[in-house]
Amino acid sequence: MSQNESILSALKNGQELTPADALSLFGTMRLAARIDELRARGYSIQTTMRTVAGRHGPARVASYRLA
């Protein structure tokens, strides 16, 4: 299964994905690029910015889910 198919399957199962999730689950460091490819195929994916704890204080990361 390709990274796009794996990511799409997770989104269809109701998962919300962050770049850290994508790295650990699918081995991709370019989740935003994969999401862009899925959007180009017609999938409606919502982006939410979240604040998470980082090594040097709070960090903002994108979180993706099917709309």
PDBQT receptor file of N, H, CA, C and O in Angstrom, charges set to zero:
ATOM      1  N   MET A   1       0.856  -1.179   0.000  1.00  0.00    +0.000 N 
ATOM      2  CA  MET A   1       0.000   0.000   0.000  1.00  0.00    +0.000 C 
ATOM      3  C   MET A   1       0.901   1.241   0.000  1.00  0.00    +0.000 C 
ATOM      4  O   MET A   1       1.871   1.309   0.755  1.00  0.00    +0.000 OA
ATOM      5  N   SER A   2       0.575   2.218  -0.850  1.00  0.00    +0.000 N 
ATOM      6  H   SER A   2      -0.213   2.163  -1.463  1.00  0.00    +0.000 HD
ATOM      7  CA  SER A   2       1.366   3.447  -0.915  1.00  0.00    +0.000 C 
ATOM      8  C   SER A   2       1.107   4.315   0.318  1.00  0.00    +0.000 C 
ATOM      9  O   SER A   2       0.152   4.093   1.063  1.00  0.00    +0.000 OA
ATOM     10  N   GLN A   3       1.974   5.301   0.516  1.00  0.00    +0.000 N 
ATOM     11  H   GLN A   3       2.750   5.481  -0.089  1.00  0.00    +0.000 HD
ATOM     12  CA  GLN A   3       1.775   6.220   1.637  1.00  0.00    +0.000 C 
ATOM     13  C   GLN A   3       0.440   6.938   1.503  1.00  0.00    +0.000 C 
ATOM     14  O   GLN A   3      -0.281   7.089   2.490  1.00  0.00    +0.000 OA
ATOM     15  N   ASN A   4       0.101   7.382   0.300  1.00  0.00    +0.000 N 
ATOM     16  H   ASN A   4       0.687   7.260  -0.502  1.00  0.00    +0.000 HD
ATOM     17  CA  ASN A   4      -1.173   8.082   0.105  1.00  0.00    +0.000 C 
ATOM     18  C   ASN A   4      -2.348   7.182   0.461  1.00  0.00    +0.000 C 
ATOM     19  O   ASN A   4      -3.288   7.624   1.121  1.00  0.00    +0.000 OA
ATOM     20  N   GLU A   5      -2.303   5.939   0.036  1.00  0.00    +0.000 N 
ATOM     21  H   GLU A   5      -1.539   5.580  -0.501  1.00  0.00    +0.000 HD
ATOM     22  CA  GLU A   5      -3.395   5.010   0.342  1.00  0.00    +0.000 C 
ATOM     23  C   GLU A   5      -3.484   4.759   1.844  1.00  0.00    +0.000 C 
ATOM     24  O   GLU A   5      -4.580   4.695   2.400  1.00  0.00    +0.000 OA
ATOM     25  N   SER A   6      -2.342   4.617   2.497  1.00  0.00    +0.000 N 
ATOM     26  H   SER A   6      -1.451   4.669   2.046  1.00  0.00    +0.000 HD
ATOM     27  CA  SER A   6      -2.329   4.390   3.944  1.00  0.00    +0.000 C 
ATOM     28  C   SER A   6      -2.881   5.592   4.698  1.00  0.00    +0.000 C 
ATOM     29  O   SER A   6      -3.669   5.439   5.632  1.00  0.00    +0.000 OA
ATOM     30  N   ILE A   7      -2.468   6.780   4.293  1.00  0.00    +0.000 N 
ATOM     31  H   ILE A   7      -1.828   6.904   3.535  1.00  0.00    +0.000 HD
ATOM     32  CA  ILE A   7      -2.944   8.008   4.934  1.00  0.00    +0.000 C 
ATOM     33  C   ILE A   7      -4.439   8.167   4.701  1.00  0.00    +0.000 C 
ATOM     34  O   ILE A   7      -5.178   8.489   5.631  1.00  0.00    +0.000 OA
ATOM     35  N   LEU A   8      -4.891   7.946   3.474  1.00  0.00    +0.000 N 
ATOM     36  H   LEU A   8      -4.290   7.684   2.719  1.00  0.00    +0.000 HD
ATOM     37  CA  LEU A   8      -6.311   8.055   3.155  1.00  0.00    +0.000 C 
ATOM     38  C   LEU A   8      -7.134   7.055   3.960  1.00  0.00    +0.000 C 
ATOM     39  O   LEU A   8      -8.210   7.394   4.453  1.00  0.00    +0.000 OA
ATOM     40  N   SER A   9      -6.644   5.844   4.095  1.00  0.00    +0.000 N 
ATOM     41  H   SER A   9      -5.769   5.569   3.695  1.00  0.00    +0.000 HD
ATOM     42  CA  SER A   9      -7.347   4.832   4.875  1.00  0.00    +0.000 C 
ATOM     43  C   SER A   9      -7.493   5.272   6.330  1.00  0.00    +0.000 C 
ATOM     44  O   SER A   9      -8.560   5.117   6.924  1.00  0.00    +0.000 OA
ATOM     45  N   ALA A  10      -6.428   5.818   6.899  1.00  0.00    +0.000 N 
ATOM     46  H   ALA A  10      -5.561   5.944   6.417  1.00  0.00    +0.000 HD
ATOM     47  CA  ALA A  10      -6.485   6.296   8.286  1.00  0.00    +0.000 C 
ATOM     48  C   ALA A  10      -7.490   7.431   8.420  1.00  0.00    +0.000 C 
ATOM     49  O   ALA A  10      -8.265   7.462   9.376  1.00  0.00    +0.000 OA
ATOM     50  N   LEU A  11      -7.486   8.363   7.473  1.00  0.00    +0.000 N 
ATOM     51  H   LEU A  11      -6.857   8.338   6.696  1.00  0.00    +0.000 HD
ATOM     52  CA  LEU A  11      -8.421   9.484   7.518  1.00  0.00    +0.000 C 
ATOM     53  C   LEU A  11      -9.856   8.989   7.388  1.00  0.00    +0.000 C 
ATOM     54  O   LEU A  11     -10.745   9.472   8.089  1.00  0.00    +0.000 OA
ATOM     55  N   LYS A  12     -10.087   8.031   6.497  1.00  0.00    +0.000 N 
ATOM     56  H   LYS A  12      -9.365   7.639   5.927  1.00  0.00    +0.000 HD
ATOM     57  CA  LYS A  12     -11.427   7.476   6.325  1.00  0.00    +0.000 C 
ATOM     58  C   LYS A  12     -11.909   6.747   7.572  1.00  0.00    +0.000 C 
ATOM     59  O   LYS A  12     -13.113   6.650   7.806  1.00  0.00    +0.000 OA
ATOM     60  N   ASN A  13     -10.977   6.232   8.378  1.00  0.00    +0.000 N 
ATOM     61  H   ASN A  13      -9.998   6.311   8.189  1.00  0.00    +0.000 HD
ATOM     62  CA  ASN A  13     -11.325   5.549   9.626  1.00  0.00    +0.000 C 
ATOM     63  C   ASN A  13     -11.516   6.540  10.779  1.00  0.00    +0.000 C 
ATOM     64  O   ASN A  13     -11.674   6.136  11.931  1.00  0.00    +0.000 OA
ATOM     65  N   GLY A  14     -11.501   7.838  10.459  1.00  0.00    +0.000 N 
ATOM     66  H   GLY A  14     -11.373   8.166   9.523  1.00  0.00    +0.000 HD
ATOM     67  CA  GLY A  14     -11.774   8.851  11.472  1.00  0.00    +0.000 C 
ATOM     68  C   GLY A  14     -10.562   9.355  12.221  1.00  0.00    +0.000 C 
ATOM     69  O   GLY A  14     -10.704  10.146  13.153  1.00  0.00    +0.000 OA
ATOM     70  N   GLN A  15      -9.370   8.921  11.840  1.00  0.00    +0.000 N 
ATOM     71  H   GLN A  15      -9.254   8.278  11.083  1.00  0.00    +0.000 HD
ATOM     72  CA  GLN A  15      -8.173   9.398  12.516  1.00  0.00    +0.000 C 
ATOM     73  C   GLN A  15      -7.870  10.831  12.120  1.00  0.00    +0.000 C 
ATOM     74  O   GLN A  15      -8.149  11.251  10.996  1.00  0.00    +0.000 OA
ATOM     75  N   GLU A  16      -7.302  11.568  13.044  1.00  0.00    +0.000 N 
ATOM     76  H   GLU A  16      -7.076  11.227  13.956  1.00  0.00    +0.000 HD
ATOM     77  CA  GLU A  16      -6.789  12.902  12.790  1.00  0.00    +0.000 C 
ATOM     78  C   GLU A  16      -5.270  12.759  12.827  1.00  0.00    +0.000 C 
ATOM     79  O   GLU A  16      -4.727  12.214  13.788  1.00  0.00    +0.000 OA
ATOM     80  N   LEU A  17      -4.584  13.236  11.805  1.00  0.00    +0.000 N 
ATOM     81  H   LEU A  17      -5.025  13.679  11.025  1.00  0.00    +0.000 HD
ATOM     82  CA  LEU A  17      -3.151  12.994  11.682  1.00  0.00    +0.000 C 
ATOM     83  C   LEU A  17      -2.331  14.259  11.790  1.00  0.00    +0.000 C 
ATOM     84  O   LEU A  17      -2.698  15.298  11.242  1.00  0.00    +0.000 OA
ATOM     85  N   THR A  18      -1.213  14.169  12.500  1.00  0.00    +0.000 N 
ATOM     86  H   THR A  18      -0.914  13.324  12.945  1.00  0.00    +0.000 HD
ATOM     87  CA  THR A  18      -0.217  15.225  12.556  1.00  0.00    +0.000 C 
ATOM     88  C   THR A  18       1.040  14.704  11.856  1.00  0.00    +0.000 C 
ATOM     89  O   THR A  18       1.140  13.506  11.591  1.00  0.00    +0.000 OA
ATOM     90  N   PRO A  19       1.992  15.577  11.556  1.00  0.00    +0.000 N 
ATOM     91  CA  PRO A  19       3.227  15.103  10.937  1.00  0.00    +0.000 C 
ATOM     92  C   PRO A  19       3.941  14.039  11.789  1.00  0.00    +0.000 C 
ATOM     93  O   PRO A  19       4.530  13.110  11.237  1.00  0.00    +0.000 OA
ATOM     94  N   ALA A  20       3.897  14.160  13.103  1.00  0.00    +0.000 N 
ATOM     95  H   ALA A  20       3.418  14.914  13.552  1.00  0.00    +0.000 HD
ATOM     96  CA  ALA A  20       4.526  13.157  13.965  1.00  0.00    +0.000 C 
ATOM     97  C   ALA A  20       3.828  11.804  13.827  1.00  0.00    +0.000 C 
ATOM     98  O   ALA A  20       4.484  10.762  13.819  1.00  0.00    +0.000 OA
ATOM     99  N   ASP A  21       2.499  11.820  13.718  1.00  0.00    +0.000 N 
ATOM    100  H   ASP A  21       1.966  12.666  13.725  1.00  0.00    +0.000 HD
ATOM    101  CA  ASP A  21       1.738  10.585  13.493  1.00  0.00    +0.000 C 
ATOM    102  C   ASP A  21       2.157   9.944  12.171  1.00  0.00    +0.000 C 
ATOM    103  O   ASP A  21       2.394   8.738  12.103  1.00  0.00    +0.000 OA
ATOM    104  N   ALA A  22       2.244  10.762  11.126  1.00  0.00    +0.000 N 
ATOM    105  H   ALA A  22       2.052  11.741  11.182  1.00  0.00    +0.000 HD
ATOM    106  CA  ALA A  22       2.579  10.252   9.798  1.00  0.00    +0.000 C 
ATOM    107  C   ALA A  22       3.964   9.629   9.775  1.00  0.00    +0.000 C 
ATOM    108  O   ALA A  22       4.181   8.611   9.117  1.00  0.00    +0.000 OA
ATOM    109  N   LEU A  23       4.892  10.231  10.485  1.00  0.00    +0.000 N 
ATOM    110  H   LEU A  23       4.716  11.058  11.020  1.00  0.00    +0.000 HD
ATOM    111  CA  LEU A  23       6.244   9.677  10.540  1.00  0.00    +0.000 C 
ATOM    112  C   LEU A  23       6.249   8.328  11.230  1.00  0.00    +0.000 C 
ATOM    113  O   LEU A  23       6.850   7.377  10.730  1.00  0.00    +0.000 OA
ATOM    114  N   SER A  24       5.586   8.235  12.372  1.00  0.00    +0.000 N 
ATOM    115  H   SER A  24       5.097   9.008  12.778  1.00  0.00    +0.000 HD
ATOM    116  CA  SER A  24       5.604   6.972  13.120  1.00  0.00    +0.000 C 
ATOM    117  C   SER A  24       4.748   5.888  12.477  1.00  0.00    +0.000 C 
ATOM    118  O   SER A  24       5.108   4.712  12.526  1.00  0.00    +0.000 OA
ATOM    119  N   LEU A  25       3.614   6.265  11.873  1.00  0.00    +0.000 N 
ATOM    120  H   LEU A  25       3.321   7.221  11.834  1.00  0.00    +0.000 HD
ATOM    121  CA  LEU A  25       2.707   5.264  11.308  1.00  0.00    +0.000 C 
ATOM    122  C   LEU A  25       3.046   4.863   9.876  1.00  0.00    +0.000 C 
ATOM    123  O   LEU A  25       2.928   3.695   9.506  1.00  0.00    +0.000 OA
ATOM    124  N   PHE A  26       3.471   5.843   9.068  1.00  0.00    +0.000 N 
ATOM    125  H   PHE A  26       3.567   6.792   9.368  1.00  0.00    +0.000 HD
ATOM    126  CA  PHE A  26       3.622   5.593   7.635  1.00  0.00    +0.000 C 
ATOM    127  C   PHE A  26       5.019   5.842   7.096  1.00  0.00    +0.000 C 
ATOM    128  O   PHE A  26       5.289   5.571   5.926  1.00  0.00    +0.000 OA
ATOM    129  N   GLY A  27       5.908   6.352   7.934  1.00  0.00    +0.000 N 
ATOM    130  H   GLY A  27       5.688   6.572   8.884  1.00  0.00    +0.000 HD
ATOM    131  CA  GLY A  27       7.280   6.594   7.508  1.00  0.00    +0.000 C 
ATOM    132  C   GLY A  27       7.453   7.783   6.577  1.00  0.00    +0.000 C 
ATOM    133  O   GLY A  27       8.451   7.867   5.861  1.00  0.00    +0.000 OA
ATOM    134  N   THR A  28       6.505   8.694   6.574  1.00  0.00    +0.000 N 
ATOM    135  H   THR A  28       5.694   8.626   7.156  1.00  0.00    +0.000 HD
ATOM    136  CA  THR A  28       6.637   9.879   5.723  1.00  0.00    +0.000 C 
ATOM    137  C   THR A  28       6.928  11.115   6.561  1.00  0.00    +0.000 C 
ATOM    138  O   THR A  28       6.317  11.340   7.606  1.00  0.00    +0.000 OA
ATOM    139  N   MET A  29       7.873  11.904   6.080  1.00  0.00    +0.000 N 
ATOM    140  H   MET A  29       8.369  11.721   5.232  1.00  0.00    +0.000 HD
ATOM    141  CA  MET A  29       8.200  13.161   6.739  1.00  0.00    +0.000 C 
ATOM    142  C   MET A  29       7.526  14.326   6.008  1.00  0.00    +0.000 C 
ATOM    143  O   MET A  29       7.729  15.484   6.374  1.00  0.00    +0.000 OA
ATOM    144  N   ARG A  30       6.734  14.032   4.990  1.00  0.00    +0.000 N 
ATOM    145  H   ARG A  30       6.569  13.092   4.693  1.00  0.00    +0.000 HD
ATOM    146  CA  ARG A  30       6.114  15.069   4.164  1.00  0.00    +0.000 C 
ATOM    147  C   ARG A  30       4.605  14.899   4.119  1.00  0.00    +0.000 C 
ATOM    148  O   ARG A  30       4.020  14.769   3.043  1.00  0.00    +0.000 OA
ATOM    149  N   LEU A  31       3.978  14.901   5.282  1.00  0.00    +0.000 N 
ATOM    150  H   LEU A  31       4.453  15.007   6.155  1.00  0.00    +0.000 HD
ATOM    151  CA  LEU A  31       2.534  14.719   5.344  1.00  0.00    +0.000 C 
ATOM    152  C   LEU A  31       1.804  15.809   4.564  1.00  0.00    +0.000 C 
ATOM    153  O   LEU A  31       0.839  15.507   3.863  1.00  0.00    +0.000 OA
ATOM    154  N   ALA A  32       2.229  17.044   4.662  1.00  0.00    +0.000 N 
ATOM    155  H   ALA A  32       3.013  17.290   5.231  1.00  0.00    +0.000 HD
ATOM    156  CA  ALA A  32       1.554  18.135   3.955  1.00  0.00    +0.000 C 
ATOM    157  C   ALA A  32       1.552  17.884   2.442  1.00  0.00    +0.000 C 
ATOM    158  O   ALA A  32       0.565  18.185   1.771  1.00  0.00    +0.000 OA
ATOM    159  N   ALA A  33       2.630  17.345   1.909  1.00  0.00    +0.000 N 
ATOM    160  H   ALA A  33       3.432  17.100   2.455  1.00  0.00    +0.000 HD
ATOM    161  CA  ALA A  33       2.699  17.043   0.472  1.00  0.00    +0.000 C 
ATOM    162  C   ALA A  33       1.733  15.919   0.111  1.00  0.00    +0.000 C 
ATOM    163  O   ALA A  33       1.064  15.976  -0.921  1.00  0.00    +0.000 OA
ATOM    164  N   ARG A  34       1.663  14.896   0.963  1.00  0.00    +0.000 N 
ATOM    165  H   ARG A  34       2.207  14.850   1.801  1.00  0.00    +0.000 HD
ATOM    166  CA  ARG A  34       0.729  13.791   0.706  1.00  0.00    +0.000 C 
ATOM    167  C   ARG A  34      -0.711  14.284   0.781  1.00  0.00    +0.000 C 
ATOM    168  O   ARG A  34      -1.544  13.875  -0.028  1.00  0.00    +0.000 OA
ATOM    169  N   ILE A  35      -1.017  15.163   1.746  1.00  0.00    +0.000 N 
ATOM    170  H   ILE A  35      -0.340  15.495   2.402  1.00  0.00    +0.000 HD
ATOM    171  CA  ILE A  35      -2.363  15.735   1.877  1.00  0.00    +0.000 C 
ATOM    172  C   ILE A  35      -2.696  16.551   0.630  1.00  0.00    +0.000 C 
ATOM    173  O   ILE A  35      -3.816  16.480   0.125  1.00  0.00    +0.000 OA
ATOM    174  N   ASP A  36      -1.737  17.321   0.135  1.00  0.00    +0.000 N 
ATOM    175  H   ASP A  36      -0.827  17.379   0.545  1.00  0.00    +0.000 HD
ATOM    176  CA  ASP A  36      -1.949  18.103  -1.078  1.00  0.00    +0.000 C 
ATOM    177  C   ASP A  36      -2.273  17.187  -2.258  1.00  0.00    +0.000 C 
ATOM    178  O   ASP A  36      -3.146  17.510  -3.064  1.00  0.00    +0.000 OA
ATOM    179  N   GLU A  37      -1.590  16.063  -2.371  1.00  0.00    +0.000 N 
ATOM    180  H   GLU A  37      -0.880  15.801  -1.717  1.00  0.00    +0.000 HD
ATOM    181  CA  GLU A  37      -1.867  15.106  -3.444  1.00  0.00    +0.000 C 
ATOM    182  C   GLU A  37      -3.272  14.520  -3.309  1.00  0.00    +0.000 C 
ATOM    183  O   GLU A  37      -3.974  14.345  -4.306  1.00  0.00    +0.000 OA
ATOM    184  N   LEU A  38      -3.676  14.220  -2.087  1.00  0.00    +0.000 N 
ATOM    185  H   LEU A  38      -3.106  14.362  -1.277  1.00  0.00    +0.000 HD
ATOM    186  CA  LEU A  38      -5.026  13.689  -1.875  1.00  0.00    +0.000 C 
ATOM    187  C   LEU A  38      -6.088  14.735  -2.205  1.00  0.00    +0.000 C 
ATOM    188  O   LEU A  38      -7.126  14.412  -2.782  1.00  0.00    +0.000 OA
ATOM    189  N   ARG A  39      -5.828  15.976  -1.841  1.00  0.00    +0.000 N 
ATOM    190  H   ARG A  39      -4.985  16.238  -1.372  1.00  0.00    +0.000 HD
ATOM    191  CA  ARG A  39      -6.767  17.056  -2.182  1.00  0.00    +0.000 C 
ATOM    192  C   ARG A  39      -6.881  17.202  -3.702  1.00  0.00    +0.000 C 
ATOM    193  O   ARG A  39      -7.970  17.439  -4.224  1.00  0.00    +0.000 OA
ATOM    194  N   ALA A  40      -5.761  17.061  -4.404  1.00  0.00    +0.000 N 
ATOM    195  H   ALA A  40      -4.877  16.868  -3.980  1.00  0.00    +0.000 HD
ATOM    196  CA  ALA A  40      -5.771  17.158  -5.867  1.00  0.00    +0.000 C 
ATOM    197  C   ALA A  40      -6.608  16.035  -6.485  1.00  0.00    +0.000 C 
ATOM    198  O   ALA A  40      -7.127  16.182  -7.592  1.00  0.00    +0.000 OA
ATOM    199  N   ARG A  41      -6.736  14.927  -5.777  1.00  0.00    +0.000 N 
ATOM    200  H   ARG A  41      -6.314  14.808  -4.878  1.00  0.00    +0.000 HD
ATOM    201  CA  ARG A  41      -7.568  13.805  -6.237  1.00  0.00    +0.000 C 
ATOM    202  C   ARG A  41      -9.032  14.000  -5.855  1.00  0.00    +0.000 C 
ATOM    203  O   ARG A  41      -9.868  13.151  -6.163  1.00  0.00    +0.000 OA
ATOM    204  N   GLY A  42      -9.355  15.120  -5.178  1.00  0.00    +0.000 N 
ATOM    205  H   GLY A  42      -8.676  15.810  -4.927  1.00  0.00    +0.000 HD
ATOM    206  CA  GLY A  42     -10.741  15.448  -4.891  1.00  0.00    +0.000 C 
ATOM    207  C   GLY A  42     -11.202  15.220  -3.460  1.00  0.00    +0.000 C 
ATOM    208  O   GLY A  42     -12.375  15.436  -3.159  1.00  0.00    +0.000 OA
ATOM    209  N   TYR A  43     -10.326  14.794  -2.581  1.00  0.00    +0.000 N 
ATOM    210  H   TYR A  43      -9.373  14.618  -2.826  1.00  0.00    +0.000 HD
ATOM    211  CA  TYR A  43     -10.723  14.563  -1.192  1.00  0.00    +0.000 C 
ATOM    212  C   TYR A  43     -10.740  15.885  -0.433  1.00  0.00    +0.000 C 
ATOM    213  O   TYR A  43      -9.830  16.702  -0.571  1.00  0.00    +0.000 OA
ATOM    214  N   SER A  44     -11.780  16.087   0.368  1.00  0.00    +0.000 N 
ATOM    215  H   SER A  44     -12.519  15.423   0.481  1.00  0.00    +0.000 HD
ATOM    216  CA  SER A  44     -11.925  17.294   1.175  1.00  0.00    +0.000 C 
ATOM    217  C   SER A  44     -11.310  17.027   2.550  1.00  0.00    +0.000 C 
ATOM    218  O   SER A  44     -11.885  16.321   3.378  1.00  0.00    +0.000 OA
ATOM    219  N   ILE A  45     -10.142  17.603   2.770  1.00  0.00    +0.000 N 
ATOM    220  H   ILE A  45      -9.675  18.176   2.098  1.00  0.00    +0.000 HD
ATOM    221  CA  ILE A  45      -9.395  17.374   4.010  1.00  0.00    +0.000 C 
ATOM    222  C   ILE A  45      -9.255  18.705   4.727  1.00  0.00    +0.000 C 
ATOM    223  O   ILE A  45      -8.810  19.697   4.150  1.00  0.00    +0.000 OA
ATOM    224  N   GLN A  46      -9.643  18.707   5.991  1.00  0.00    +0.000 N 
ATOM    225  H   GLN A  46     -10.004  17.901   6.460  1.00  0.00    +0.000 HD
ATOM    226  CA  GLN A  46      -9.618  19.916   6.811  1.00  0.00    +0.000 C 
ATOM    227  C   GLN A  46      -8.304  19.990   7.586  1.00  0.00    +0.000 C 
ATOM    228  O   GLN A  46      -7.815  18.985   8.102  1.00  0.00    +0.000 OA
ATOM    229  N   THR A  47      -7.743  21.197   7.658  1.00  0.00    +0.000 N 
ATOM    230  H   THR A  47      -8.140  22.013   7.239  1.00  0.00    +0.000 HD
ATOM    231  CA  THR A  47      -6.520  21.445   8.415  1.00  0.00    +0.000 C 
ATOM    232  C   THR A  47      -6.857  22.259   9.657  1.00  0.00    +0.000 C 
ATOM    233  O   THR A  47      -7.558  23.269   9.577  1.00  0.00    +0.000 OA
ATOM    234  N   THR A  48      -6.359  21.818  10.796  1.00  0.00    +0.000 N 
ATOM    235  H   THR A  48      -5.790  20.999  10.861  1.00  0.00    +0.000 HD
ATOM    236  CA  THR A  48      -6.505  22.553  12.050  1.00  0.00    +0.000 C 
ATOM    237  C   THR A  48      -5.108  22.739  12.629  1.00  0.00    +0.000 C 
ATOM    238  O   THR A  48      -4.326  21.791  12.692  1.00  0.00    +0.000 OA
ATOM    239  N   MET A  49      -4.799  23.953  13.049  1.00  0.00    +0.000 N 
ATOM    240  H   MET A  49      -5.435  24.723  12.998  1.00  0.00    +0.000 HD
ATOM    241  CA  MET A  49      -3.508  24.202  13.689  1.00  0.00    +0.000 C 
ATOM    242  C   MET A  49      -3.645  23.960  15.186  1.00  0.00    +0.000 C 
ATOM    243  O   MET A  49      -4.574  24.453  15.826  1.00  0.00    +0.000 OA
ATOM    244  N   ARG A  50      -2.711  23.199  15.729  1.00  0.00    +0.000 N 
ATOM    245  H   ARG A  50      -1.956  22.799  15.210  1.00  0.00    +0.000 HD
ATOM    246  CA  ARG A  50      -2.719  22.856  17.154  1.00  0.00    +0.000 C 
ATOM    247  C   ARG A  50      -1.413  23.288  17.802  1.00  0.00    +0.000 C 
ATOM    248  O   ARG A  50      -0.369  23.338  17.151  1.00  0.00    +0.000 OA
ATOM    249  N   THR A  51      -1.483  23.595  19.081  1.00  0.00    +0.000 N 
ATOM    250  H   THR A  51      -2.331  23.555  19.609  1.00  0.00    +0.000 HD
ATOM    251  CA  THR A  51      -0.284  23.903  19.850  1.00  0.00    +0.000 C 
ATOM    252  C   THR A  51       0.084  22.666  20.660  1.00  0.00    +0.000 C 
ATOM    253  O   THR A  51      -0.739  22.122  21.396  1.00  0.00    +0.000 OA
ATOM    254  N   VAL A  52       1.330  22.231  20.512  1.00  0.00    +0.000 N 
ATOM    255  H   VAL A  52       1.998  22.673  19.914  1.00  0.00    +0.000 HD
ATOM    256  CA  VAL A  52       1.816  21.057  21.236  1.00  0.00    +0.000 C 
ATOM    257  C   VAL A  52       3.095  21.430  21.972  1.00  0.00    +0.000 C 
ATOM    258  O   VAL A  52       3.740  22.430  21.658  1.00  0.00    +0.000 OA
ATOM    259  N   ALA A  53       3.447  20.617  22.948  1.00  0.00    +0.000 N 
ATOM    260  H   ALA A  53       2.922  19.805  23.204  1.00  0.00    +0.000 HD
ATOM    261  CA  ALA A  53       4.685  20.840  23.683  1.00  0.00    +0.000 C 
ATOM    262  C   ALA A  53       5.866  20.442  22.803  1.00  0.00    +0.000 C 
ATOM    263  O   ALA A  53       5.892  19.347  22.242  1.00  0.00    +0.000 OA
ATOM    264  N   GLY A  54       6.826  21.326  22.690  1.00  0.00    +0.000 N 
ATOM    265  H   GLY A  54       6.805  22.216  23.146  1.00  0.00    +0.000 HD
ATOM    266  CA  GLY A  54       8.039  21.052  21.926  1.00  0.00    +0.000 C 
ATOM    267  C   GLY A  54       9.251  21.097  22.829  1.00  0.00    +0.000 C 
ATOM    268  O   GLY A  54       9.145  21.447  24.005  1.00  0.00    +0.000 OA
ATOM    269  N   ARG A  55      10.393  20.746  22.288  1.00  0.00    +0.000 N 
ATOM    270  H   ARG A  55      10.479  20.462  21.333  1.00  0.00    +0.000 HD
ATOM    271  CA  ARG A  55      11.623  20.761  23.093  1.00  0.00    +0.000 C 
ATOM    272  C   ARG A  55      11.960  22.144  23.603  1.00  0.00    +0.000 C 
ATOM    273  O   ARG A  55      12.511  22.286  24.695  1.00  0.00    +0.000 OA
ATOM    274  N   HIS A  56      11.638  23.169  22.828  1.00  0.00    +0.000 N 
ATOM    275  H   HIS A  56      11.191  23.055  21.941  1.00  0.00    +0.000 HD
ATOM    276  CA  HIS A  56      11.995  24.535  23.190  1.00  0.00    +0.000 C 
ATOM    277  C   HIS A  56      10.763  25.384  23.493  1.00  0.00    +0.000 C 
ATOM    278  O   HIS A  56      10.759  26.595  23.272  1.00  0.00    +0.000 OA
ATOM    279  N   GLY A  57       9.726  24.733  23.999  1.00  0.00    +0.000 N 
ATOM    280  H   GLY A  57       9.730  23.749  24.178  1.00  0.00    +0.000 HD
ATOM    281  CA  GLY A  57       8.496  25.439  24.318  1.00  0.00    +0.000 C 
ATOM    282  C   GLY A  57       7.385  25.035  23.372  1.00  0.00    +0.000 C 
ATOM    283  O   GLY A  57       7.557  24.114  22.574  1.00  0.00    +0.000 OA
ATOM    284  N   PRO A  58       6.249  25.709  23.448  1.00  0.00    +0.000 N 
ATOM    285  CA  PRO A  58       5.097  25.360  22.612  1.00  0.00    +0.000 C 
ATOM    286  C   PRO A  58       5.416  25.487  21.119  1.00  0.00    +0.000 C 
ATOM    287  O   PRO A  58       6.153  26.378  20.697  1.00  0.00    +0.000 OA
ATOM    288  N   ALA A  59       4.847  24.581  20.344  1.00  0.00    +0.000 N 
ATOM    289  H   ALA A  59       4.248  23.857  20.687  1.00  0.00    +0.000 HD
ATOM    290  CA  ALA A  59       5.022  24.604  18.892  1.00  0.00    +0.000 C 
ATOM    291  C   ALA A  59       3.661  24.439  18.231  1.00  0.00    +0.000 C 
ATOM    292  O   ALA A  59       2.774  23.788  18.782  1.00  0.00    +0.000 OA
ATOM    293  N   ARG A  60       3.496  25.027  17.051  1.00  0.00    +0.000 N 
ATOM    294  H   ARG A  60       4.217  25.556  16.603  1.00  0.00    +0.000 HD
ATOM    295  CA  ARG A  60       2.247  24.897  16.297  1.00  0.00    +0.000 C 
ATOM    296  C   ARG A  60       2.456  23.857  15.212  1.00  0.00    +0.000 C 
ATOM    297  O   ARG A  60       3.440  23.904  14.475  1.00  0.00    +0.000 OA
ATOM    298  N   VAL A  61       1.523  22.915  15.117  1.00  0.00    +0.000 N 
ATOM    299  H   VAL A  61       0.723  22.877  15.716  1.00  0.00    +0.000 HD
ATOM    300  CA  VAL A  61       1.576  21.881  14.089  1.00  0.00    +0.000 C 
ATOM    301  C   VAL A  61       0.202  21.750  13.437  1.00  0.00    +0.000 C 
ATOM    302  O   VAL A  61      -0.827  22.050  14.041  1.00  0.00    +0.000 OA
ATOM    303  N   ALA A  62       0.217  21.298  12.201  1.00  0.00    +0.000 N 
ATOM    304  H   ALA A  62       1.053  21.054  11.710  1.00  0.00    +0.000 HD
ATOM    305  CA  ALA A  62      -1.038  21.065  11.483  1.00  0.00    +0.000 C 
ATOM    306  C   ALA A  62      -1.578  19.686  11.841  1.00  0.00    +0.000 C 
ATOM    307  O   ALA A  62      -0.818  18.740  12.047  1.00  0.00    +0.000 OA
ATOM    308  N   SER A  63      -2.877  19.594  11.910  1.00  0.00    +0.000 N 
ATOM    309  H   SER A  63      -3.494  20.363  11.742  1.00  0.00    +0.000 HD
ATOM    310  CA  SER A  63      -3.568  18.330  12.135  1.00  0.00    +0.000 C 
ATOM    311  C   SER A  63      -4.605  18.208  11.028  1.00  0.00    +0.000 C 
ATOM    312  O   SER A  63      -5.334  19.161  10.754  1.00  0.00    +0.000 OA
ATOM    313  N   TYR A  64      -4.678  17.038  10.387  1.00  0.00    +0.000 N 
ATOM    314  H   TYR A  64      -4.086  16.263  10.610  1.00  0.00    +0.000 HD
ATOM    315  CA  TYR A  64      -5.537  16.831   9.223  1.00  0.00    +0.000 C 
ATOM    316  C   TYR A  64      -6.607  15.787   9.506  1.00  0.00    +0.000 C 
ATOM    317  O   TYR A  64      -6.362  14.802  10.202  1.00  0.00    +0.000 OA
ATOM    318  N   ARG A  65      -7.821  16.020   8.949  1.00  0.00    +0.000 N 
ATOM    319  H   ARG A  65      -8.020  16.821   8.384  1.00  0.00    +0.000 HD
ATOM    320  CA  ARG A  65      -8.896  15.041   9.018  1.00  0.00    +0.000 C 
ATOM    321  C   ARG A  65      -9.806  15.241   7.817  1.00  0.00    +0.000 C 
ATOM    322  O   ARG A  65      -9.821  16.310   7.206  1.00  0.00    +0.000 OA
ATOM    323  N   LEU A  66     -10.567  14.199   7.485  1.00  0.00    +0.000 N 
ATOM    324  H   LEU A  66     -10.554  13.331   7.982  1.00  0.00    +0.000 HD
ATOM    325  CA  LEU A  66     -11.525  14.344   6.397  1.00  0.00    +0.000 C 
ATOM    326  C   LEU A  66     -12.637  15.268   6.833  1.00  0.00    +0.000 C 
ATOM    327  O   LEU A  66     -13.134  15.176   7.955  1.00  0.00    +0.000 OA
ATOM    328  N   ALA A  67     -13.028  16.170   5.928  1.00  0.00    +0.000 N 
ATOM    329  H   ALA A  67     -12.624  16.244   5.016  1.00  0.00    +0.000 HD
ATOM    330  CA  ALA A  67     -14.107  17.116   6.241  1.00  0.00    +0.000 C 
ATOM    331  C   ALA A  67     -15.453  16.441   6.082  1.00  0.00    +0.000 C 
ATOM    332  O   ALA A  67     -16.488  17.070   6.300  1.00  0.00    +0.000 OA
TER     333      ALA A  67
